[in-house]
Amino acid sequence: MRRVIRGLGIVFLLGGLGVLGWIGWQYFGTGIAANQQMGKAEETLREQWRKPAVAVTPEAGQPLALLRIPKFGADWEKPIVEGVAPDDLARGIGHYPQTQLPGQPGNFAIAGHRVTHGSPFRRLLDLNKGDQVVVETAGAVYTYELDGSPRDLTVKPSDGWVLNPVPGRRTAPTRSIITLTTCQDLFHSPDRSVAFGHLVKVSKK
């Protein structure tokens, strides 16, 4: 009986250590790996921009722009990659492929993690109406101004209307907007916090 109890104790101990290890990897290990990948993506993008400009369709997982949010600090900069699959979001902030590109009429929609994989959008809910979001591409820098805070709008994963060219409407777009999405809370949740913004400035490079 003692051997059985001792054996069960060892099993539970190892199981507990395994769970703690998995949690540690999710919250810290993935962050280290993601930050390395994001750094490489930024380098790749800037190297591409130094070459003669060639219009290409972004491929899944490939960097297409750089994101800066001044409220997060002068040094805060993250790559935006094409796609929002788990592998894409592990490389940076993801662009929803069915939405428009930066500066185009319509909705340029992006998503990022609040926890794990570098947590690029960890502080997204700190943003307020009027805060700026800057997107740099090979040919221009686009400055958007938020119309509201992401903490004021929560949607279900099935609420695809937020990704429409004109969110919530079935009409042709007449202006360029940005949509930022992330997890509603710091723990795993299917709900999404959303903020919309509109283009206020375009600076050609």
Buried (B, 14 or more C-beta within 10 A) or exposed (E): EEEEEEEEEEEEEEEEEEEEEEEEBBEEBBBEBBBEBBEBBBEEBBEBBEEEEEEEEBEEBBBBBBBBBEEBEEEEBBBBBBBBEEEBBBBBBBBBBEBBBBBBBBBBBBBBBBBBBBBBBBBBBEBBEEBBBBBBBBEBBBBBBBEBBBBEBBBEEEBEEBBBBBBEEEEEBEEBBBBBBBBBEEEEEEEBBBBBBEBEEEEEE
